[in-house]
Amino acid sequence: DGGITQSPKYLFRKEGQNVTLSCEQNLNHDAMYWYRQDPGQGLRLIYYSQIVNDFQKGDIAEGYSVSREKKESFPLTVTSAQKNPTAFYLCASLKVGVVGFHINQPQHFGDGTRLSIL
Amino acid sequence: SQQGEEDPQALSIQEGENATMNCSYKTSINNLQWYRQNSGRGLVHLILIRSNEREKHSGRLRVTLDTSKKSSSLLITASRAADTASYFCATALQGAQKLVFGQGTRLTINP
C-alpha cells in the first residue's frame, strides 16, 4: 500500500541537541510539507518542497532545517535554536496537478512524530 | 488572526444526531478543504470544494461554501461514535502554494 511513513513515533531531545525527523512517501508525489501542531491547535507550516533540491520556508521556519535530496524523502531537523520544540510534527505530500501547483489536490498525511524535551 | 476560524471549538452530541461545523476565512481562495484527525494521528482528507462550487456531498458528509460570506460548513448526518475526532478546514489561497488550517472543531459523539 502506498502512503507516508514518519519515524520515529516518539522522540526526545536534550537541551542543545539537534534531532532529525524522518518522512518517506511512496506515493510518487511531487510536493512535501512539514507542519507543527501544538495541543488543541491547528497546523502551522514549517517548510515545504515542490521538487527535489528545492524548498521554501513556511510560516514558522526559524529553528528548523530541511533537505530534499530524493523525491521520496523530506527529513526535518529541529535544531537547538528552536527554543520550544515540544509539539506534534506532521508530514504531508501531494501530487502536483497538470496546471499549477497545489491546485485542487488534497494533501496526504503521515501519522506524526511527537517530540518532547528531556 | 487566523485565515480560517472554526466554530464551535468543541461540539458534543448524541449518536444519531447531525453535527454542523462552520469555517470562516478572510481572503479569496482557490478551494477549501475539510480534514479529520483522530487523537494522536495524522489528518485524513474528507472533501475539497472549489471556489466556484456551492455544495458537495460524500456519503454522510455535506459541505457548503458561500464565497460572498467567506464561510463554509461541514454537516455530518446520522452521527456515529466513530465520528468522534477533530475536524479542520483548510483554505488554498489564490496565488499561494500552501494551505492555511483553522484551529479545528473537536467533535464528541456520545453513545
Contacts between the chains, C-beta under 8 A, distances in Angstrom:
chain1	res1	chain2	res2	distance
A	4	B	42	7.7
A	6	B	42	7.9
A	33	B	98	7.5
A	35	B	101	7.8
A	40	B	103	7.6
A	40	B	104	8.0
A	40	B	106	7.9
A	41	B	103	5.7
A	41	B	104	7.7
A	42	B	2	7.3
A	42	B	4	7.6
A	42	B	88	6.0
A	42	B	101	4.1
A	42	B	102	5.4
A	42	B	103	4.3
A	42	B	104	5.6
A	43	B	43	7.6
A	43	B	88	7.3
A	43	B	90	8.0
A	43	B	101	4.3
A	44	B	101	7.8
A	45	B	98	5.6
A	45	B	99	7.8
A	48	B	97	7.2
A	48	B	98	6.2
A	50	B	97	6.9
A	56	B	97	7.5
A	58	B	98	6.7
A	90	B	42	5.7
A	90	B	43	7.0
A	92	B	42	7.9
A	92	B	43	7.6
A	101	B	97	4.8
A	102	B	92	6.1
A	102	B	97	5.9
A	102	B	98	7.1
A	102	B	99	7.2
A	103	B	30	6.1
A	103	B	31	7.6
A	103	B	92	7.3
A	104	B	30	7.4
A	104	B	31	5.7
A	104	B	48	6.5
A	104	B	50	6.3
A	104	B	92	7.9
A	105	B	48	7.9
A	106	B	33	6.1
A	106	B	45	3.8
A	106	B	48	5.6
A	107	B	33	7.9
A	107	B	43	7.6
A	107	B	45	6.7
A	107	B	99	6.6
A	108	B	45	7.2
A	109	B	35	8.0
A	109	B	42	3.5
A	109	B	43	4.5
A	109	B	44	7.2
A	110	B	42	5.3
A	111	B	41	5.5
A	111	B	42	4.7
A	112	B	40	7.5
A	112	B	41	7.0
A	112	B	42	5.5
A	114	B	40	7.8
